[in-house]
Amino acid sequence: MYTRRGAIVLGLIFASVGVIYLIVQGNGLTMDRGNAALLIILGIAMAFVFSVLVRGSREL
């Protein structure tokens, strides 16, 4: 069964991967901040949309 907790965990997984990707790169001019930011935003968006879908649909 899908729950809001599962939606939040899914979003946290993607956001944490984005933060880890940002930290592992280190400092410098070749740092890829854009893709790390997109991963973090993807995690937040997935958690938000999935929680709205779970809340709105009684069949899930």
KOLGU-4560 file (N, C-alpha, C; in nm, 3 decimals, padded with zeros to 5 digits):
<recs>
<n_xx: 00.084 n_yy: -00.118 n_zz: 00.000 ca_xx: 00.000 ca_yy: 00.000 ca_zz: 00.000 c_xx: 00.088 c_yy: 00.124 c_zz: 00.000 mol: A seq: 1 type: MET>
<n_xx: 00.051 n_yy: 00.223 n_zz: -00.079 ca_xx: 00.126 ca_yy: 00.347 ca_zz: -00.088 c_xx: 00.081 c_yy: 00.443 c_zz: 00.022 mol: A seq: 2 type: TYR>
<n_xx: 00.175 n_yy: 00.507 n_zz: 00.085 ca_xx: 00.144 ca_yy: 00.603 ca_zz: 00.190 c_xx: 00.220 c_yy: 00.732 c_zz: 00.166 mol: A seq: 3 type: THR>
<n_xx: 00.185 n_yy: 00.835 n_zz: 00.243 ca_xx: 00.258 ca_yy: 00.962 ca_zz: 00.233 c_xx: 00.401 c_yy: 00.946 c_zz: 00.281 mol: A seq: 4 type: ARG>
<n_xx: 00.421 n_yy: 00.856 n_zz: 00.378 ca_xx: 00.556 ca_yy: 00.831 ca_zz: 00.428 c_xx: 00.645 c_yy: 00.775 c_zz: 00.317 mol: A seq: 5 type: ARG>
<n_xx: 00.590 n_yy: 00.687 n_zz: 00.236 ca_xx: 00.665 ca_yy: 00.633 ca_zz: 00.122 c_xx: 00.701 c_yy: 00.740 c_zz: 00.021 mol: A seq: 6 type: GLY>
<n_xx: 00.609 n_yy: 00.835 n_zz: 00.000 ca_xx: 00.636 ca_yy: 00.945 ca_zz: -00.092 c_xx: 00.749 c_yy: 01.033 c_zz: -00.040 mol: A seq: 7 type: ALA>
<n_xx: 00.749 n_yy: 01.060 n_zz: 00.089 ca_xx: 00.854 ca_yy: 01.142 ca_zz: 00.147 c_xx: 00.987 c_yy: 01.071 c_zz: 00.142 mol: A seq: 8 type: ILE>
<n_xx: 00.988 n_yy: 00.941 n_zz: 00.168 ca_xx: 01.112 ca_yy: 00.864 ca_zz: 00.163 c_xx: 01.167 c_yy: 00.862 c_zz: 00.020 mol: A seq: 9 type: VAL>
<n_xx: 01.081 n_yy: 00.847 n_zz: -00.078 ca_xx: 01.124 ca_yy: 00.849 ca_zz: -00.217 c_xx: 01.188 c_yy: 00.983 c_zz: -00.253 mol: A seq: 10 type: LEU>
<n_xx: 01.127 n_yy: 01.091 n_zz: -00.209 ca_xx: 01.184 ca_yy: 01.223 ca_zz: -00.235 c_xx: 01.315 c_yy: 01.244 c_zz: -00.162 mol: A seq: 11 type: GLY>
<n_xx: 01.325 n_yy: 01.195 n_zz: -00.040 ca_xx: 01.449 ca_yy: 01.210 ca_zz: 00.036 c_xx: 01.563 c_yy: 01.130 c_zz: -00.025 mol: A seq: 12 type: LEU>
<n_xx: 01.532 n_yy: 01.018 n_zz: -00.086 ca_xx: 01.637 ca_yy: 00.939 ca_zz: -00.152 c_xx: 01.699 c_yy: 01.018 c_zz: -00.266 mol: A seq: 13 type: ILE>
<n_xx: 01.616 n_yy: 01.077 n_zz: -00.352 ca_xx: 01.669 ca_yy: 01.154 ca_zz: -00.464 c_xx: 01.739 c_yy: 01.281 c_zz: -00.417 mol: A seq: 14 type: PHE>
<n_xx: 01.684 n_yy: 01.348 n_zz: -00.316 ca_xx: 01.747 ca_yy: 01.469 ca_zz: -00.266 c_xx: 01.882 c_yy: 01.437 c_zz: -00.201 mol: A seq: 15 type: ALA>
<n_xx: 01.890 n_yy: 01.326 n_zz: -00.127 ca_xx: 02.016 ca_yy: 01.290 ca_zz: -00.064 c_xx: 02.120 c_yy: 01.249 c_zz: -00.168 mol: A seq: 16 type: SER>
<n_xx: 02.078 n_yy: 01.185 n_zz: -00.275 ca_xx: 02.171 ca_yy: 01.152 ca_zz: -00.383 c_xx: 02.226 c_yy: 01.281 c_zz: -00.445 mol: A seq: 17 type: VAL>
<n_xx: 02.141 n_yy: 01.381 n_zz: -00.460 ca_xx: 02.187 ca_yy: 01.509 ca_zz: -00.513 c_xx: 02.286 c_yy: 01.578 c_zz: -00.421 mol: A seq: 18 type: GLY>
<n_xx: 02.261 n_yy: 01.573 n_zz: -00.290 ca_xx: 02.354 ca_yy: 01.634 ca_zz: -00.194 c_xx: 02.486 c_yy: 01.558 c_zz: -00.192 mol: A seq: 19 type: VAL>
<n_xx: 02.480 n_yy: 01.426 n_zz: -00.195 ca_xx: 02.603 ca_yy: 01.346 ca_zz: -00.197 c_xx: 02.681 c_yy: 01.372 c_zz: -00.325 mol: A seq: 20 type: ILE>
<n_xx: 02.611 n_yy: 01.383 n_zz: -00.437 ca_xx: 02.677 ca_yy: 01.413 ca_zz: -00.565 c_xx: 02.746 c_yy: 01.548 c_zz: -00.559 mol: A seq: 21 type: TYR>
<n_xx: 02.685 n_yy: 01.645 n_zz: -00.493 ca_xx: 02.745 ca_yy: 01.777 ca_zz: -00.481 c_xx: 02.868 c_yy: 01.774 c_zz: -00.390 mol: A seq: 22 type: LEU>
<n_xx: 02.861 n_yy: 01.699 n_zz: -00.281 ca_xx: 02.972 ca_yy: 01.693 ca_zz: -00.185 c_xx: 03.091 c_yy: 01.616 c_zz: -00.242 mol: A seq: 23 type: ILE>
<n_xx: 03.065 n_yy: 01.507 n_zz: -00.312 ca_xx: 03.172 ca_yy: 01.422 ca_zz: -00.363 c_xx: 03.258 c_yy: 01.495 c_zz: -00.467 mol: A seq: 24 type: VAL>
<n_xx: 03.201 n_yy: 01.590 n_zz: -00.536 ca_xx: 03.275 ca_yy: 01.659 ca_zz: -00.641 c_xx: 03.390 c_yy: 01.744 c_zz: -00.588 mol: A seq: 25 type: GLN>
<n_xx: 03.378 n_yy: 01.789 n_zz: -00.466 ca_xx: 03.483 ca_yy: 01.874 ca_zz: -00.410 c_xx: 03.469 c_yy: 02.017 c_zz: -00.457 mol: A seq: 26 type: GLY>
<n_xx: 03.576 n_yy: 02.093 n_zz: -00.449 ca_xx: 03.575 ca_yy: 02.232 ca_zz: -00.490 c_xx: 03.652 c_yy: 02.248 c_zz: -00.620 mol: A seq: 27 type: ASN>
<n_xx: 03.620 n_yy: 02.350 n_zz: -00.693 ca_xx: 03.695 ca_yy: 02.375 ca_zz: -00.816 c_xx: 03.608 c_yy: 02.432 c_zz: -00.925 mol: A seq: 28 type: GLY>
<n_xx: 03.670 n_yy: 02.459 n_zz: -01.035 ca_xx: 03.599 ca_yy: 02.518 ca_zz: -01.147 c_xx: 03.516 c_yy: 02.417 c_zz: -01.225 mol: A seq: 29 type: LEU>
<n_xx: 03.551 n_yy: 02.289 n_zz: -01.216 ca_xx: 03.479 ca_yy: 02.187 ca_zz: -01.294 c_xx: 03.364 c_yy: 02.125 c_zz: -01.216 mol: A seq: 30 type: THR>
<n_xx: 03.326 n_yy: 02.187 n_zz: -01.107 ca_xx: 03.217 ca_yy: 02.135 ca_zz: -01.025 c_xx: 03.084 c_yy: 02.146 c_zz: -01.101 mol: A seq: 31 type: MET>
<n_xx: 03.005 n_yy: 02.042 n_zz: -01.096 ca_xx: 02.879 ca_yy: 02.036 ca_zz: -01.170 c_xx: 02.763 c_yy: 02.065 c_zz: -01.074 mol: A seq: 32 type: ASP>
<n_xx: 02.740 n_yy: 02.192 n_zz: -01.049 ca_xx: 02.636 ca_yy: 02.232 ca_zz: -00.954 c_xx: 02.496 c_yy: 02.220 c_zz: -01.014 mol: A seq: 33 type: ARG>
<n_xx: 02.486 n_yy: 02.232 n_zz: -01.145 ca_xx: 02.356 ca_yy: 02.229 ca_zz: -01.211 c_xx: 02.286 c_yy: 02.095 c_zz: -01.197 mol: A seq: 34 type: GLY>
<n_xx: 02.358 n_yy: 01.987 n_zz: -01.224 ca_xx: 02.297 ca_yy: 01.855 ca_zz: -01.213 c_xx: 02.265 c_yy: 01.818 c_zz: -01.069 mol: A seq: 35 type: ASN>
<n_xx: 02.348 n_yy: 01.861 n_zz: -00.976 ca_xx: 02.320 ca_yy: 01.834 ca_zz: -00.835 c_xx: 02.194 c_yy: 01.909 c_zz: -00.792 mol: A seq: 36 type: ALA>
<n_xx: 02.179 n_yy: 02.033 n_zz: -00.836 ca_xx: 02.059 ca_yy: 02.110 ca_zz: -00.803 c_xx: 01.936 c_yy: 02.046 c_zz: -00.864 mol: A seq: 37 type: ALA>
<n_xx: 01.947 n_yy: 01.997 n_zz: -00.987 ca_xx: 01.834 ca_yy: 01.931 ca_zz: -01.052 c_xx: 01.794 c_yy: 01.802 c_zz: -00.980 mol: A seq: 38 type: LEU>
<n_xx: 01.891 n_yy: 01.727 n_zz: -00.930 ca_xx: 01.858 ca_yy: 01.606 ca_zz: -00.854 c_xx: 01.786 c_yy: 01.640 c_zz: -00.725 mol: A seq: 39 type: LEU>
<n_xx: 01.830 n_yy: 01.744 n_zz: -00.658 ca_xx: 01.765 ca_yy: 01.784 ca_zz: -00.534 c_xx: 01.622 c_yy: 01.833 c_zz: -00.561 mol: A seq: 40 type: ILE>
<n_xx: 01.605 n_yy: 01.913 n_zz: -00.665 ca_xx: 01.472 ca_yy: 01.962 ca_zz: -00.701 c_xx: 01.383 c_yy: 01.848 c_zz: -00.747 mol: A seq: 41 type: ILE>
<n_xx: 01.439 n_yy: 01.750 n_zz: -00.818 ca_xx: 01.363 ca_yy: 01.633 ca_zz: -00.860 c_xx: 01.310 c_yy: 01.556 c_zz: -00.739 mol: A seq: 42 type: LEU>
<n_xx: 01.393 n_yy: 01.540 n_zz: -00.638 ca_xx: 01.349 ca_yy: 01.471 ca_zz: -00.517 c_xx: 01.236 c_yy: 01.543 c_zz: -00.448 mol: A seq: 43 type: GLY>
<n_xx: 01.246 n_yy: 01.674 n_zz: -00.436 ca_xx: 01.140 ca_yy: 01.753 ca_zz: -00.372 c_xx: 01.011 c_yy: 01.745 c_zz: -00.454 mol: A seq: 44 type: ILE>
<n_xx: 01.023 n_yy: 01.758 n_zz: -00.585 ca_xx: 00.904 ca_yy: 01.754 ca_zz: -00.671 c_xx: 00.838 c_yy: 01.616 c_zz: -00.670 mol: A seq: 45 type: ALA>
<n_xx: 00.918 n_yy: 01.510 n_zz: -00.670 ca_xx: 00.860 ca_yy: 01.375 ca_zz: -00.667 c_xx: 00.786 c_yy: 01.350 c_zz: -00.536 mol: A seq: 46 type: MET>
<n_xx: 00.844 n_yy: 01.394 n_zz: -00.425 ca_xx: 00.778 ca_yy: 01.376 ca_zz: -00.296 c_xx: 00.647 c_yy: 01.455 c_zz: -00.291 mol: A seq: 47 type: ALA>
<n_xx: 00.648 n_yy: 01.577 n_zz: -00.342 ca_xx: 00.528 ca_yy: 01.659 ca_zz: -00.340 c_xx: 00.417 c_yy: 01.601 c_zz: -00.427 mol: A seq: 48 type: PHE>
<n_xx: 00.450 n_yy: 01.568 n_zz: -00.551 ca_xx: 00.348 ca_yy: 01.517 ca_zz: -00.643 c_xx: 00.295 c_yy: 01.381 c_zz: -00.599 mol: A seq: 49 type: VAL>
<n_xx: 00.383 n_yy: 01.293 n_zz: -00.555 ca_xx: 00.338 ca_yy: 01.161 ca_zz: -00.514 c_xx: 00.252 c_yy: 01.169 c_zz: -00.388 mol: A seq: 50 type: PHE>
<n_xx: 00.286 n_yy: 01.260 n_zz: -00.296 ca_xx: 00.203 ca_yy: 01.274 ca_zz: -00.176 c_xx: 00.066 c_yy: 01.333 c_zz: -00.210 mol: A seq: 51 type: SER>
<n_xx: 00.060 n_yy: 01.424 n_zz: -00.308 ca_xx: -00.068 ca_yy: 01.479 ca_zz: -00.351 c_xx: -00.151 c_yy: 01.370 c_zz: -00.418 mol: A seq: 52 type: VAL>
<n_xx: -00.089 n_yy: 01.288 n_zz: -00.500 ca_xx: -00.161 ca_yy: 01.179 ca_zz: -00.566 c_xx: -00.213 c_yy: 01.078 c_zz: -00.465 mol: A seq: 53 type: LEU>
<n_xx: -00.133 n_yy: 01.044 n_zz: -00.366 ca_xx: -00.176 ca_yy: 00.947 ca_zz: -00.266 c_xx: -00.289 c_yy: 01.005 c_zz: -00.182 mol: A seq: 54 type: VAL>
<n_xx: -00.280 n_yy: 01.132 n_zz: -00.150 ca_xx: -00.384 ca_yy: 01.195 ca_zz: -00.068 c_xx: -00.515 c_yy: 01.209 c_zz: -00.145 mol: A seq: 55 type: ARG>
<n_xx: -00.507 n_yy: 01.239 n_zz: -00.276 ca_xx: -00.626 ca_yy: 01.261 ca_zz: -00.355 c_xx: -00.693 c_yy: 01.135 c_zz: -00.403 mol: A seq: 56 type: GLY>
<n_xx: -00.620 n_yy: 01.027 n_zz: -00.416 ca_xx: -00.677 ca_yy: 00.904 ca_zz: -00.468 c_xx: -00.701 c_yy: 00.806 c_zz: -00.355 mol: A seq: 57 type: SER>
<n_xx: -00.822 n_yy: 00.763 n_zz: -00.341 ca_xx: -00.856 ca_yy: 00.667 ca_zz: -00.236 c_xx: -00.817 c_yy: 00.524 c_zz: -00.274 mol: A seq: 58 type: ARG>
<n_xx: -00.799 n_yy: 00.498 n_zz: -00.404 ca_xx: -00.770 ca_yy: 00.363 ca_zz: -00.450 c_xx: -00.624 c_yy: 00.326 c_zz: -00.435 mol: A seq: 59 type: GLU>
<n_xx: -00.533 n_yy: 00.425 n_zz: -00.424 ca_xx: -00.391 ca_yy: 00.394 ca_zz: -00.408 c_xx: -00.372 c_yy: 00.354 c_zz: -00.268 mol: A seq: 60 type: LEU>
</recs>
